[in-house]
Amino acid sequence: LSRGANSFVYKVKDIKNNKIHALKVIDKLEKDSKTICPRKLKSIKQEIEIHKRLEHPNIVKLVQHFEDDQNFYII
């Protein structure tokens, strides 16, 4: 669906209930190296915490989030 500086957004389908969601994949690693940026981690975790608390008809609801060694995933 879109691309940012350190992330991609994909259209995904939940096969259990046929619902369509947006999946944001955020790279934890620095562009030119394979190290994790502490500032980036803090910013991503803040984004997730803020998004968890938001409830508004014009804002997409956070469904789930998880991470692996290289990426954060926000549904």
C-alpha positions in Angstrom: 0.0 0.0 0.0 2.8 2.4 0.9 6.4 2.8 1.8 8.2 5.1 4.3 11.8 5.7 5.2 12.1 2.6 7.3 8.8 0.9 6.8 6.4 -0.8 4.4 2.6 -1.1 4.7 0.9 -4.1 3.2 -2.7 -5.1 2.7 -3.3 -8.4 4.5 -6.3 -10.7 5.0 -7.0 -12.6 8.2 -7.9 -16.1 7.0 -9.9 -16.9 10.1 -12.5 -14.2 9.7 -11.8 -12.8 6.2 -11.1 -9.3 7.5 -8.8 -7.0 5.7 -6.0 -5.2 7.7 -3.0 -3.1 7.1 0.3 -4.5 8.2 3.1 -2.0 8.9 6.6 -3.6 8.9 9.2 -1.4 10.5 12.9 -2.2 10.1 14.8 -2.1 13.4 18.2 -1.9 11.8 20.1 1.1 10.6 20.1 1.6 6.9 23.9 1.3 6.3 24.7 -1.1 9.1 23.2 -4.2 10.7 23.0 -2.6 14.2 19.8 -1.7 16.0 19.3 2.0 16.7 18.1 2.6 20.3 16.4 5.9 19.3 14.4 4.1 16.7 13.4 1.3 19.1 12.2 3.9 21.6 10.2 5.8 18.9 8.5 2.6 17.6 7.6 1.5 21.1 6.1 4.9 21.8 4.1 4.8 18.6 2.7 1.4 19.6 1.8 2.5 23.1 0.0 5.7 21.9 -1.8 3.8 19.2 -3.1 1.2 21.8 -4.9 4.0 23.7 -6.5 5.7 20.7 -10.2 5.1 20.0 -11.6 7.3 17.3 -13.8 6.6 14.3 -11.2 8.3 12.0 -8.2 6.4 13.3 -7.4 2.9 12.4 -7.5 0.6 15.4 -4.4 -1.3 16.5 -5.2 -5.0 16.2 -2.0 -6.7 17.2 1.8 -6.0 17.3 4.8 -8.3 17.5 8.5 -8.2 16.7 11.4 -10.4 15.6 15.2 -9.7 15.5 14.9 -7.4 12.5 11.4 -5.9 12.4 8.4 -4.6 14.3 5.0 -5.6 12.9 1.9 -3.6 13.6 -1.5 -4.8 12.4 
